[in-house]
């Protein structure tokens, strides 16, 4: 390890990607510090849906703080043509991100990582065999750094992440102490929206309903109007509002870098996100594990060994996410042009619903779906 550094591995950001990276590196015997700008638990704008790939990526024996388990899914098209499907068993778990992040961070600390909260990173600098992390509280040095500080963090800028897609998500949480009112317990609603590539959602979490919409960046006023109309159609206008927030989701370009010198990026900081649904928790958990393992190799690397360690991380990310993200872009393009046909298929055709449920439960992926000639041809037709 890097004897002259304060730590072998420093992780910036205690979300799912950062906590996963810190835990993996600590399990490997590294001296790990996890730097978090806030104080856990802290609010995070996120629908909080754990799909099958997310549950599979959680640490062994980890019990997520689930607020509701979903076995019913209602689809609407611009608030109309409602259709509800029910699965044989729950296939989505819903969580609050502040609770999930705190629990994942506790697992990293249990593995040996040191948590430092309230630390704002102001810059990074490569030095001989280590990285200097400047913070408002002083300097931290490490043999390797994992940047998991989100879409607007310092590490993505340092590495030079390039983006292919940016969307605006708006979300409001309403107090909803009785989930039986409105038949929300165990049921999620997805509304295919009026803007290209847009959709809305209602996620019940026991004592609250998380309601949100997402659409391409640059149409902020239209997106706000969509959320307002969506809330009004749902009859939630008089429900007590807990909080409202917004965030940008960013998907990387295929050739976007994933590292610079001894700094690796993971999760949102790397632009790792499924382009169609904009699902990011599974991408964060999985890329965090890859980044944690690669950071161990980087921290142990000297001289000519460093390029192999960083290239290994890029190759692992490509193998895990490359084909899936490219498939997601194809689905996003087709959906943006013909949302009505997507709704007609999922809402009226049991085979299409079963494929969607298998996708969400982790039994298949978008890339595997595209191997079906019928799906490939359908997307080609919709994308014209």
PEQUI-V809829 format. One record per residue. RES is the residue in one small letter. SS is DSSP state (alpha for helix, beta for strand, coil for the rest). PSI is psi as a letter, one per 40 degrees, with the letter a starting at -180 (none if undefined). NEAR is the number of other ideal C-beta (glycine too) atoms within 12 Angstrom. Layout:
RES;SS;PSI;NEAR + RES;SS;PSI;NEAR
This chain:
x;coil;i;27 + x;coil;h;30 + x;coil;d;15 + x;coil;e;17 + x;coil;i;31 + x;coil;d;27 + x;beta;i;38 + x;beta;d;40 + x;beta;h;55 + x;beta;h;54 + x;beta;h;60 + x;beta;h;53 + x;coil;h;51 + x;coil;f;50 + x;coil;a;48 + x;alpha;d;51 + x;alpha;d;54 + x;alpha;d;54 + x;alpha;d;50 + x;alpha;d;49 + x;alpha;d;58 + x;alpha;d;56 + x;alpha;d;45 + x;alpha;d;40 + x;alpha;d;48 + x;alpha;d;37 + x;alpha;d;25 + x;coil;e;28 + x;coil;e;17 + x;coil;i;39 + x;coil;h;30 + x;beta;h;46 + x;beta;h;41 + x;beta;h;50 + x;beta;h;47 + x;beta;h;39 + x;coil;d;29 + x;coil;a;26 + x;coil;h;18 + x;coil;i;30 + x;coil;h;23 + x;coil;i;23 + x;coil;i;24 + x;coil;h;37 + x;coil;h;30 + x;coil;i;41 + x;coil;d;46 + x;coil;f;41 + x;beta;h;43 + x;beta;h;44 + x;coil;a;39 + x;alpha;d;29 + x;alpha;d;34 + x;alpha;d;39 + x;alpha;d;29 + x;alpha;d;22 + x;alpha;e;32 + x;coil;i;33 + x;coil;i;29 + x;coil;h;13 + x;coil;e;8 + x;coil;h;28 + x;coil;h;18 + x;coil;i;33 + x;coil;g;25 + x;beta;h;27 + x;beta;d;33 + x;beta;i;33 + x;beta;h;27 + x;beta;h;41 + x;coil;e;24 + x;beta;i;29 + x;beta;h;36 + x;beta;h;34 + x;beta;h;37 + x;beta;i;30 + x;beta;h;30 + x;coil;f;23 + x;coil;e;27 + x;beta;i;16 + x;beta;f;20 + x;beta;h;23 + x;beta;h;27 + x;beta;h;23 + x;beta;i;30 + x;beta;h;20 + x;coil;i;26 + x;coil;d;12 + x;coil;i;16 + x;coil;h;27 + x;coil;e;33 + x;beta;h;43 + x;beta;h;38 + x;beta;h;41 + x;beta;i;40 + x;coil;h;35 + x;alpha;d;42 + x;alpha;d;27 + x;alpha;d;28 + x;alpha;d;42 + x;alpha;d;44 + x;alpha;d;30 + x;alpha;d;30 + x;alpha;d;51 + x;alpha;d;45 + x;alpha;d;25 + x;alpha;d;34 + x;alpha;d;44 + x;alpha;d;26 + x;alpha;d;20 + x;alpha;e;30 + x;coil;e;24 + x;coil;i;40 + x;beta;h;30 + x;beta;h;34 + x;beta;h;33 + x;beta;i;24 + x;coil;f;17 + x;coil;h;30 + x;coil;h;24 + x;beta;h;42 + x;beta;e;23 + x;beta;i;22 + x;beta;i;37 + x;beta;h;23 + x;beta;h;24 + x;beta;a;21 + x;coil;h;17 + x;coil;e;26 + x;beta;i;34 + x;beta;h;46 + x;beta;h;30 + x;beta;h;42 + x;beta;h;24 + x;beta;i;27 + x;coil;e;16 + x;coil;e;16 + x;beta;a;16 + x;beta;i;24 + x;beta;h;35 + x;beta;i;32 + x;beta;i;46 + x;beta;d;43 + x;beta;i;50 + x;beta;h;59 + x;beta;h;64 + x;beta;h;52 + x;coil;f;55 + x;coil;f;44 + x;coil;a;42 + x;coil;d;41 + x;coil;f;22 + x;coil;i;38 + x;alpha;d;33 + x;alpha;d;45 + x;alpha;d;39 + x;alpha;d;24 + x;alpha;d;32 + x;alpha;d;36 + x;coil;f;23 + x;coil;h;38 + x;coil;i;21 + x;beta;i;29 + x;beta;e;24 + x;beta;h;34 + x;beta;h;30 + x;beta;i;40 + x;beta;h;33 + x;beta;h;43 + x;beta;h;39 + x;beta;i;37 + x;beta;h;36 + x;beta;h;36 + x;beta;h;32 + x;beta;h;22 + x;coil;g;33 + x;coil;e;18 + x;coil;g;16 + x;coil;e;26 + x;coil;d;13 + x;coil;h;16 + x;coil;e;21 + x;coil;f;20 + x;coil;d;35 + x;coil;h;26 + x;coil;e;31 + x;beta;h;31 + x;beta;i;44 + x;beta;h;37 + x;beta;h;42 + x;beta;h;37 + x;beta;h;41 + x;coil;a;39 + x;coil;e;28 + x;coil;i;33 + x;coil;h;26 + x;coil;e;39 + x;coil;i;38 + x;beta;i;42 + x;beta;i;43 + x;beta;i;42 + x;beta;h;45 + x;beta;h;41 + x;beta;h;44 + x;coil;f;40 + x;coil;c;27 + x;coil;e;21 + x;beta;i;31 + x;beta;h;42 + x;beta;h;44 + x;beta;h;45 + x;beta;i;44 + x;beta;i;45 + x;beta;i;44 + x;beta;i;38 + x;beta;i;30 + x;coil;i;27 + x;coil;e;16 + x;coil;f;23 + x;alpha;d;21 + x;alpha;d;14 + x;alpha;d;22 + x;alpha;d;34 + x;alpha;d;23 + x;alpha;d;21 + x;alpha;d;36 + x;alpha;d;38 + x;alpha;d;21 + x;alpha;d;24 + x;alpha;d;38 + x;alpha;d;32 + x;alpha;d;18 + x;alpha;d;24 + x;alpha;e;31 + x;coil;f;18 + x;coil;e;31 + x;coil;d;17 + x;coil;e;12 + x;coil;i;24 + x;coil;h;16 + x;beta;h;20 + x;beta;d;22 + x;beta;i;21 + x;beta;i;22 + x;beta;i;23 + x;beta;i;24 + x;beta;i;29 + x;beta;h;30 + x;beta;h;43 + x;beta;h;35 + x;beta;h;38 + x;beta;i;42 + x;coil;i;23 + x;coil;d;23 + x;coil;e;15 + x;coil;h;30 + x;coil;i;30 + x;coil;e;41 + x;beta;i;42 + x;beta;h;30 + x;coil;b;30 + x;coil;e;45 + x;beta;h;50 + x;beta;i;56 + x;beta;i;52 + x;coil;i;57 + x;alpha;a;53 + x;alpha;d;43 + x;alpha;d;49 + x;alpha;e;53 + x;coil;f;46 + x;coil;h;50 + x;coil;i;45 + x;coil;h;39 + x;coil;d;39 + x;coil;d;38 + x;coil;e;40 + x;coil;f;43 + x;coil;h;43 + x;coil;e;50 + x;alpha;d;45 + x;alpha;d;39 + x;alpha;d;44 + x;alpha;d;49 + x;alpha;d;44 + x;alpha;d;39 + x;alpha;d;50 + x;alpha;d;54 + x;alpha;d;41 + x;alpha;d;40 + x;alpha;d;55 + x;alpha;d;47 + x;alpha;d;35 + x;alpha;d;42 + x;alpha;d;58 + x;alpha;d;37 + x;alpha;d;34 + x;alpha;d;46 + x;alpha;d;42 + x;coil;e;28 + x;coil;i;29 + x;coil;i;21 + x;coil;b;11 + x;coil;e;9 + x;alpha;d;17 + x;alpha;d;32 + x;alpha;d;19 + x;alpha;d;18 + x;alpha;d;30 + x;alpha;d;32 + x;alpha;d;22 + x;alpha;d;26 + x;alpha;d;41 + x;alpha;d;33 + x;alpha;d;19 + x;alpha;d;27 + x;alpha;d;38 + x;alpha;d;24 + x;alpha;d;16 + x;alpha;d;31 + x;alpha;e;40 + x;alpha;d;25 + x;alpha;d;22 + x;alpha;d;35 + x;alpha;d;37 + x;alpha;d;25 + x;alpha;d;30 + x;alpha;d;37 + x;alpha;d;32 + x;alpha;d;28 + x;alpha;d;37 + x;alpha;d;38 + x;alpha;d;27 + x;alpha;d;33 + x;alpha;d;35 + x;alpha;d;30 + x;alpha;d;20 + x;coil;g;25 + x;alpha;d;35 + x;alpha;d;24 + x;alpha;d;23 + x;alpha;d;36 + x;alpha;d;30 + x;alpha;d;20 + x;alpha;d;29 + x;alpha;d;33 + x;alpha;d;28 + x;alpha;e;19 + x;coil;h;20 + x;alpha;d;16 + x;alpha;d;17 + x;alpha;d;26 + x;alpha;d;29 + x;alpha;d;22 + x;alpha;d;28 + x;alpha;d;35 + x;alpha;d;31 + x;alpha;d;24 + x;alpha;d;35 + x;alpha;d;36 + x;alpha;e;30 + x;coil;e;24 + x;coil;e;20 + x;coil;i;24 + x;coil;i;34 + x;alpha;d;36 + x;alpha;d;26 + x;alpha;d;18 + x;alpha;d;30 + x;alpha;e;28 + x;coil;e;14 + x;coil;h;20 + x;alpha;d;11 + x;alpha;d;17 + x;alpha;d;29 + x;alpha;d;21 + x;alpha;d;14 + x;alpha;d;26 + x;alpha;d;31 + x;alpha;d;17 + x;alpha;d;15 + x;alpha;d;24 + x;coil;e;19 + x;coil;none;11
